[in-house]
Amino acid sequence: MLAFGPRIWYIIHPFPAIDQERLMKNVLITGASSGIGYALALELAVRGCRLFLLARRKEQLEMLVKEIDQPSVDHQVHICDVSDLLHIRKVSAKIQQTAHIDTLILNAGVAGGGFDPLNMETEKIARLFQINFFGSIAFIQEFIPQMVANGSGIVAVTSSLAGYRGMPKSAPYSSSKAALNTFMSSLRIDLLDTGIQVTVISPGFVKTPLTDKNDFYMPFMISAQKAAKIIAEGLESRKNEIHFPKRLSWPAKIARWIPEIIWIRLMKDRR
Ligand SMILES: NC(=O)c1ccc[n+]([C@@H]2O[C@H](COP(=O)([O-])OP(=O)(O)OC[C@H]3O[C@@H](n4cnc5c(N)ncnc54)[C@H](OP(=O)(O)O)[C@@H]3O)[C@@H](O)[C@H]2O)c1
């Protein structure tokens, strides 16, 4: 029993203590020009973070820095197309020359639109994966070595509750987020004991330009500001997964256990 005790303790508390102050100091956010990323930048600025804001639309990022209104903090803005691996490499190198990044929030993403299996376009699906999946993991490649060398850091990706299970008309989007979930789950094991926190952010419906395009019912939709608060608190608590709103995310978690034969019957009228 005595020999078993420490093992249980290790399983419950697998991470070494980390300097919390340090973790949330320099924060890089992709997809910061709009929606969740924009709101999260505002929220983290209030919490004292220095921000490295990335997206393609520079004017939106500059507007964000103006709105943050902290002339004493040197927040940085970088144009970056996350579908371009070379561009990610160049921007990452430029940032690393000037600062050490403590937290990566890889949030840039696009929705797939209504998927039609009779009119599939693999090129379009590849482009979606290039942004939603490779556009996140390429940053992990660039920043992880430095974080491991320092023995601390947070790597977070914005996934989706849609990544839990195949959703109707959503094969490309759901699968891109499922790939991200599995990648992070593996990474979390590989980076255990390195001092790096690996976090998956799984939102339900959040009111942003992305969801403004949807014409279907989106239950329990919350504002981007509320989502940002939940995400910031989750990051500060070093959660492995930040899922919300609970009214939708808990049923979605339970639904992962429903047998496929029942799941397809439940979903068939939502096509
Ligand atoms: N809203 C929701 O209900 C919801 C739910 C679950 C998950 N999510 C996820 O949350 C993340 C943010 O979505 P959102 O709702 O905030 O959408 P949004 O308002 O449309 O913002 C998307 C962000 O991604 C950036 N982006 C898109 N393509 C890019 C590219 N090729 N290179 C660089 N940046 C790119 C956009 O910036 P530029 O256009 O300026 O480049 C923008 O800042 C996405 O990963 C999305 O899948 C959203």
The ligand as a Tripos MOL2 file, in Angstrom:
@<TRIPOS>MOLECULE
LIG
   48    52     1     0     0
SMALL
NO_CHARGES

@<TRIPOS>ATOM
      1 N1        -17.2360   30.8710  -33.0400 N.am      1 LIG1
      2 C1        -17.5080   29.6370  -32.6510 C.2       1 LIG1
      3 O1        -18.6650   29.2960  -32.3430 O.2       1 LIG1
      4 C2        -16.4200   28.6110  -32.5630 C.ar      1 LIG1
      5 C3        -16.7450   27.3730  -32.0080 C.ar      1 LIG1
      6 C4        -15.7610   26.3960  -31.9110 C.ar      1 LIG1
      7 C5        -14.4830   26.6720  -32.3400 C.ar      1 LIG1
      8 N2        -14.1850   27.8710  -32.8930 N.ar      1 LIG1
      9 C6        -12.8140   28.1140  -33.3370 C.3       1 LIG1
     10 O2        -12.3470   29.3060  -32.7650 O.3       1 LIG1
     11 C7        -11.3360   29.8730  -33.5970 C.3       1 LIG1
     12 C8        -11.6360   31.3440  -33.8180 C.3       1 LIG1
     13 O3        -12.8620   31.4330  -34.5190 O.3       1 LIG1
     14 P1        -13.8150   32.7060  -34.4440 P.3       1 LIG1
     15 O4        -15.1680   32.2040  -34.2070 O.co2     1 LIG1
     16 O5        -13.2420   33.7320  -33.5740 O.co2     1 LIG1
     17 O6        -13.7730   33.1290  -35.9870 O.3       1 LIG1
     18 P2        -13.4230   34.5020  -36.7210 P.3       1 LIG1
     19 O7        -14.0120   35.6560  -36.0300 O.co2     1 LIG1
     20 O8        -13.7720   34.2560  -38.1520 O.co2     1 LIG1
     21 O9        -11.8320   34.6000  -36.5670 O.3       1 LIG1
     22 C9        -10.9870   33.7450  -37.2470 C.3       1 LIG1
     23 C10        -9.5780   34.2650  -37.0910 C.3       1 LIG1
     24 O10        -8.7030   33.3700  -37.7970 O.3       1 LIG1
     25 C11        -7.8530   34.1260  -38.6360 C.3       1 LIG1
     26 N3         -7.5000   33.3770  -39.8450 N.ar      1 LIG1
     27 C12        -8.3180   32.7100  -40.6910 C.ar      1 LIG1
     28 N4         -7.6040   32.2290  -41.7270 N.ar      1 LIG1
     29 C13        -6.3180   32.6110  -41.5140 C.ar      1 LIG1
     30 C14        -5.1070   32.4320  -42.2280 C.ar      1 LIG1
     31 N5         -5.0570   31.7690  -43.3940 N.pl3     1 LIG1
     32 N6         -3.9720   32.9530  -41.7190 N.ar      1 LIG1
     33 C15        -3.9980   33.6370  -40.5560 C.ar      1 LIG1
     34 N7         -5.0990   33.8440  -39.8270 N.ar      1 LIG1
     35 C16        -6.2470   33.3370  -40.3150 C.ar      1 LIG1
     36 C17        -8.6520   35.3780  -38.9960 C.3       1 LIG1
     37 O11        -7.7570   36.4490  -39.2750 O.3       1 LIG1
     38 P3         -7.5150   37.1120  -40.7090 P.3       1 LIG1
     39 O12        -8.7300   36.8740  -41.5360 O.co2     1 LIG1
     40 O13        -7.2660   38.5520  -40.4140 O.co2     1 LIG1
     41 O14        -6.2960   36.4370  -41.2350 O.co2     1 LIG1
     42 C18        -9.3880   35.6510  -37.7020 C.3       1 LIG1
     43 O15        -8.6110   36.4260  -36.8350 O.3       1 LIG1
     44 C19       -11.3250   29.0330  -34.8720 C.3       1 LIG1
     45 O16       -10.2690   28.0950  -34.7990 O.3       1 LIG1
     46 C20       -12.6540   28.3040  -34.8320 C.3       1 LIG1
     47 O17       -12.6340   27.0810  -35.5260 O.3       1 LIG1
     48 C21       -15.1240   28.8580  -33.0160 C.ar      1 LIG1
@<TRIPOS>BOND
     1     1     2 1
     2     2     3 2
     3     2     4 1
     4     4     5 ar
     5     4    48 ar
     6     5     6 ar
     7     6     7 ar
     8     7     8 ar
     9     8     9 1
    10     8    48 ar
    11     9    10 1
    12     9    46 1
    13    10    11 1
    14    11    12 1
    15    11    44 1
    16    12    13 1
    17    13    14 1
    18    14    15 2
    19    14    16 1
    20    14    17 1
    21    17    18 1
    22    18    19 2
    23    18    20 1
    24    18    21 1
    25    21    22 1
    26    22    23 1
    27    23    24 1
    28    23    42 1
    29    24    25 1
    30    25    26 1
    31    25    36 1
    32    26    27 ar
    33    26    35 ar
    34    27    28 ar
    35    28    29 ar
    36    29    30 ar
    37    29    35 ar
    38    30    31 1
    39    30    32 ar
    40    32    33 ar
    41    33    34 ar
    42    34    35 ar
    43    36    37 1
    44    36    42 1
    45    37    38 1
    46    38    39 2
    47    38    40 1
    48    38    41 1
    49    42    43 1
    50    44    45 1
    51    44    46 1
    52    46    47 1
@<TRIPOS>SUBSTRUCTURE
     1 LIG1         1 GROUP 0 **** ****
